[in-house]
């Protein structure tokens, strides 16, 4: 007995989305990252740098090695995002 919940249409719905969704594309796919990717990378850089600074201040104030290490993790995320931004641009 096979129960299909929701839409999907007959055998394709019962079989799953694997074969039914193959090759389905909305809009023009050029393979080139666009402005949304650039904005996302820039936002990531800014937010991770702000998190680094805030976490480092609190970590130093509390003399917490865990918070200081977490701050540096935020900084490494920001640096990785810089590499991604260069790759996108």
Backbone as ProteinMPNN parsed JSONL, in Angstrom:
{"seq_chain_A": "XXXXXXXXXXXXXXXXXXXXXXXXXXXXXXXXXXXXXXXXXXXXXXXXXXXXXXXXXXXXXXXXXXXXXXXXXXXXXXXXXXXXXXXXX", "coords_chain_A": {"N_chain_A": [[0.847, -1.168, 0.0], [0.659, 2.166, -0.902], [0.875, 5.403, 0.203], [0.277, 8.631, -0.819], [1.005, 11.808, 0.072], [-0.116, 15.047, -0.318], [0.506, 16.945, -3.34], [1.851, 16.069, -6.53], [1.301, 14.109, -8.287], [0.32, 11.118, -9.25], [2.237, 8.332, -10.275], [4.731, 9.586, -10.373], [4.664, 11.159, -8.087], [4.512, 9.185, -6.128], [6.871, 7.847, -6.582], [8.787, 9.618, -5.857], [10.774, 12.653, -5.729], [13.055, 12.49, -7.184], [13.473, 11.529, -10.029], [11.455, 12.979, -11.207], [12.065, 15.676, -10.815], [14.342, 16.153, -12.247], [16.469, 18.119, -14.214], [14.892, 20.379, -14.161], [14.481, 23.759, -14.474], [14.242, 27.137, -13.48], [14.071, 30.184, -15.084], [16.943, 31.864, -16.576], [19.915, 30.142, -16.577], [23.13, 30.799, -16.281], [25.467, 30.009, -15.128], [27.184, 31.81, -14.092], [27.94, 33.604, -11.238], [25.865, 36.145, -9.851], [24.797, 39.479, -8.961], [23.429, 39.033, -6.592], [24.888, 37.042, -5.305], [27.273, 38.43, -4.889], [26.431, 40.443, -3.104], [25.603, 38.833, -0.983], [28.051, 37.656, -0.196], [29.508, 39.956, 0.543], [27.892, 40.89, 2.636], [28.211, 38.783, 4.404], [30.944, 39.033, 5.011], [31.011, 41.535, 6.32], [29.207, 41.096, 8.492], [30.442, 38.951, 9.857], [32.872, 40.105, 10.563], [32.011, 42.112, 12.295], [30.904, 40.475, 14.279], [33.258, 39.22, 15.107], [34.661, 41.388, 16.285], [32.894, 42.188, 18.373], [32.665, 39.812, 19.887], [35.331, 39.411, 20.577], [35.845, 41.636, 22.225], [34.137, 41.116, 24.422], [35.165, 38.624, 25.177], [37.807, 39.305, 25.907], [37.251, 41.082, 27.999], [36.073, 39.379, 29.875], [38.09, 37.642, 30.173], [38.016, 35.185, 28.816], [39.013, 32.385, 27.282], [37.622, 30.713, 25.579], [35.641, 32.36, 24.413], [37.329, 34.164, 23.112], [38.606, 32.473, 21.302], [36.365, 31.77, 19.794], [35.807, 34.246, 18.709], [37.989, 34.524, 16.953], [37.34, 32.493, 15.247], [35.124, 33.606, 13.987], [36.502, 35.633, 12.629], [38.078, 34.107, 10.865], [36.053, 33.044, 9.296], [35.185, 35.398, 8.073], [37.444, 36.014, 6.546], [37.459, 33.823, 4.815], [35.146, 34.391, 3.427], [35.964, 36.636, 2.069], [37.706, 35.535, 0.221], [35.81, 34.052, -1.218], [34.279, 36.193, -2.234], [36.135, 37.41, -3.951], [36.413, 35.322, -5.773], [33.827, 35.254, -6.849], [33.596, 37.763, -8.007]], "CA_chain_A": [[0.0, 0.0, 0.0], [1.434, 3.401, -1.008], [0.123, 6.607, 0.493], [0.906, 9.844, -1.331], [0.464, 12.971, 0.757], [0.152, 16.256, -1.081], [0.443, 16.812, -4.791], [2.963, 15.333, -7.105], [0.758, 13.47, -9.456], [0.402, 9.706, -9.572], [3.452, 7.538, -10.091], [5.865, 10.474, -10.092], [4.554, 11.536, -6.685], [4.807, 8.017, -5.306], [8.266, 7.458, -6.788], [9.658, 10.611, -5.226], [11.106, 13.814, -6.555], [14.321, 12.25, -7.884], [13.384, 11.547, -11.482], [10.492, 13.981, -11.639], [12.624, 17.014, -10.761], [15.607, 16.223, -12.99], [16.553, 19.064, -15.316], [13.898, 21.443, -14.029], [15.171, 25.022, -14.224], [13.47, 28.369, -13.619], [14.873, 31.324, -15.516], [18.17, 31.641, -17.326], [21.033, 29.698, -15.753], [24.341, 31.008, -17.058], [26.618, 29.466, -14.433], [27.986, 32.928, -13.606], [27.289, 34.225, -10.08], [25.448, 37.508, -10.115], [24.864, 40.502, -7.925], [22.942, 38.49, -5.326], [26.023, 36.353, -4.686], [28.208, 39.463, -4.424], [25.853, 41.074, -1.912], [25.635, 37.839, 0.094], [29.434, 37.538, 0.28], [29.86, 41.205, 1.232], [27.147, 40.893, 3.899], [28.867, 37.808, 5.268], [32.206, 39.621, 5.474], [30.704, 42.59, 7.288], [28.609, 40.561, 9.718], [31.419, 38.148, 10.586], [33.858, 41.01, 11.161], [31.351, 42.724, 13.456], [30.842, 39.435, 15.309], [34.623, 39.067, 15.638], [34.991, 42.507, 17.176], [32.052, 42.148, 19.572], [33.022, 38.639, 20.681], [36.676, 39.624, 21.121], [35.734, 42.584, 23.334], [33.558, 40.413, 25.57], [36.123, 37.6, 25.58], [38.912, 39.949, 26.626], [36.734, 41.644, 29.243], [35.83, 38.277, 30.802], [39.278, 36.789, 30.143], [37.505, 33.876, 28.42], [39.708, 31.848, 26.114], [36.615, 30.14, 24.682], [35.064, 33.458, 23.626], [38.376, 34.709, 22.242], [38.75, 31.506, 20.205], [35.186, 31.912, 18.948], [35.988, 35.49, 17.952], [38.902, 34.234, 15.85], [36.599, 31.68, 14.29], [34.373, 34.58, 13.186], [37.452, 36.308, 11.74], [38.451, 33.191, 9.781], [34.892, 33.006, 8.406], [35.217, 36.627, 7.278], [38.517, 35.878, 5.559], [36.983, 32.871, 3.808], [34.166, 35.092, 2.601], [36.717, 37.524, 1.174], [38.145, 34.67, -0.889], [34.616, 33.784, -2.027], [33.937, 37.421, -2.943], [37.096, 37.558, -5.066], [36.064, 34.315, -6.756], [32.576, 35.632, -7.485], [33.831, 38.954, -8.829]], "C_chain_A": [[0.893, 1.232, 0.0], [0.506, 4.571, -0.748], [0.906, 7.801, -0.031], [0.22, 11.024, -0.674], [0.841, 14.201, -0.039], [0.056, 15.974, -2.574], [1.572, 15.955, -5.306], [2.53, 14.516, -8.285], [1.14, 12.024, -9.648], [1.729, 9.051, -9.273], [4.658, 8.418, -9.77], [5.851, 10.91, -8.639], [4.907, 10.386, -5.76], [6.268, 7.629, -5.41], [9.221, 8.422, -6.112], [10.035, 11.684, -6.214], [12.351, 13.585, -7.392], [14.227, 12.392, -9.389], [12.487, 12.667, -11.967], [11.105, 15.376, -11.696], [13.892, 17.195, -11.573], [15.514, 17.221, -14.133], [15.57, 20.212, -15.244], [14.584, 22.741, -13.625], [14.201, 26.18, -14.409], [14.411, 29.482, -14.05], [16.127, 30.904, -16.259], [19.304, 31.293, -16.385], [22.312, 29.819, -16.583], [25.559, 30.38, -16.415], [27.527, 30.545, -13.873], [27.272, 33.554, -12.412], [26.975, 35.692, -10.354], [25.555, 38.414, -8.915], [24.358, 39.987, -6.579], [24.07, 37.792, -4.587], [27.045, 37.355, -4.159], [27.712, 40.119, -3.144], [25.901, 40.104, -0.732], [27.042, 37.697, 0.668], [29.854, 38.789, 1.051], [29.157, 41.302, 2.581], [27.78, 39.932, 4.893], [30.164, 38.364, 5.841], [31.94, 40.642, 6.573], [30.167, 42.015, 8.598], [29.607, 39.736, 10.518], [32.502, 39.018, 11.215], [33.271, 41.708, 12.387], [31.232, 41.717, 14.605], [32.214, 39.191, 15.934], [34.918, 40.145, 16.668], [34.188, 42.456, 18.481], [32.441, 40.981, 20.473], [34.395, 38.797, 21.304], [36.64, 40.586, 22.312], [35.211, 41.884, 24.588], [34.53, 39.352, 26.082], [37.295, 38.172, 26.355], [38.456, 40.51, 27.968], [36.551, 40.558, 30.308], [37.038, 37.349, 30.943], [38.892, 35.336, 29.824], [38.196, 33.414, 27.143], [38.735, 31.243, 25.104], [36.007, 31.233, 23.804], [36.085, 34.063, 22.677], [38.594, 33.773, 21.045], [37.563, 31.597, 19.246], [35.256, 33.191, 18.116], [36.899, 35.249, 16.751], [38.26, 33.321, 14.811], [35.749, 32.582, 13.394], [35.305, 35.283, 12.196], [37.846, 35.392, 10.583], [37.291, 33.015, 8.8], [34.866, 34.245, 7.507], [36.286, 36.541, 6.19], [38.133, 34.895, 4.453], [35.975, 33.531, 2.871], [34.832, 36.084, 1.663], [37.204, 36.731, -0.033], [36.973, 34.359, -1.8], [34.218, 35.004, -2.847], [34.848, 37.643, -4.146], [36.767, 36.548, -6.171], [34.792, 34.646, -7.521], [32.785, 36.793, -8.443], [34.731, 38.599, -9.973]], "O_chain_A": [[1.8, 1.33, 0.827], [-0.527, 4.714, -1.402], [2.084, 7.957, 0.29], [-0.984, 11.227, -0.832], [2.006, 14.375, -0.397], [-0.408, 14.918, -3.005], [2.174, 15.192, -4.55], [3.321, 14.259, -9.193], [2.216, 11.744, -10.176], [2.28, 9.186, -8.181], [5.515, 8.029, -8.975], [6.907, 11.022, -8.017], [5.533, 10.593, -4.72], [6.85, 7.138, -4.443], [10.361, 8.06, -5.824], [9.664, 11.632, -7.387], [12.674, 14.418, -8.239], [14.842, 13.289, -9.965], [12.731, 13.245, -13.026], [10.71, 16.183, -12.538], [14.463, 18.285, -11.587], [14.579, 17.168, -14.931], [15.438, 20.957, -16.215], [15.197, 22.82, -12.561], [13.433, 26.209, -15.37], [15.45, 29.688, -13.423], [16.336, 29.722, -16.533], [19.622, 32.07, -15.486], [22.541, 29.019, -17.491], [26.589, 30.226, -17.072], [28.538, 30.234, -13.243], [26.129, 33.991, -12.539], [27.746, 36.388, -11.016], [26.306, 38.151, -7.976], [24.809, 40.453, -5.533], [24.196, 37.935, -3.371], [27.621, 37.147, -3.091], [28.483, 40.327, -2.208], [26.206, 40.506, 0.391], [27.208, 37.626, 1.885], [30.488, 38.686, 2.101], [29.754, 41.744, 3.561], [27.875, 40.231, 6.083], [30.45, 38.184, 7.024], [32.572, 40.61, 7.629], [30.613, 42.396, 9.68], [29.617, 39.814, 11.746], [32.998, 38.696, 12.295], [33.954, 41.876, 13.397], [31.437, 42.069, 15.767], [32.323, 38.981, 17.141], [35.367, 39.858, 17.778], [34.74, 42.656, 19.563], [32.537, 41.142, 21.689], [34.613, 38.366, 22.436], [37.336, 40.366, 23.303], [35.767, 42.038, 25.676], [34.699, 39.199, 27.292], [37.729, 37.59, 27.349], [39.181, 40.428, 28.959], [36.832, 40.778, 31.486], [37.017, 36.398, 31.724], [39.366, 34.395, 30.46], [37.99, 33.978, 26.068], [39.0, 31.262, 23.902], [35.872, 31.056, 22.593], [35.743, 34.437, 21.555], [38.749, 34.232, 19.913], [37.734, 31.512, 18.03], [34.82, 33.219, 16.965], [36.61, 35.721, 15.651], [38.605, 33.377, 13.631], [35.66, 32.356, 12.187], [34.93, 35.503, 11.044], [37.941, 35.845, 9.442], [37.518, 32.853, 7.601], [34.561, 34.147, 6.319], [36.056, 36.947, 5.051], [38.451, 35.118, 3.284], [35.959, 33.26, 1.67], [34.32, 36.346, 0.575], [37.123, 37.199, -1.169], [37.112, 34.396, -3.023], [33.86, 34.877, -4.018], [34.387, 38.018, -5.224], [36.833, 36.873, -7.356], [34.689, 34.351, -8.712], [32.233, 36.816, -9.543], [35.057, 39.459, -10.791]]}, "name": "protein", "num_of_chains": 1, "seq": "XXXXXXXXXXXXXXXXXXXXXXXXXXXXXXXXXXXXXXXXXXXXXXXXXXXXXXXXXXXXXXXXXXXXXXXXXXXXXXXXXXXXXXXXX"}
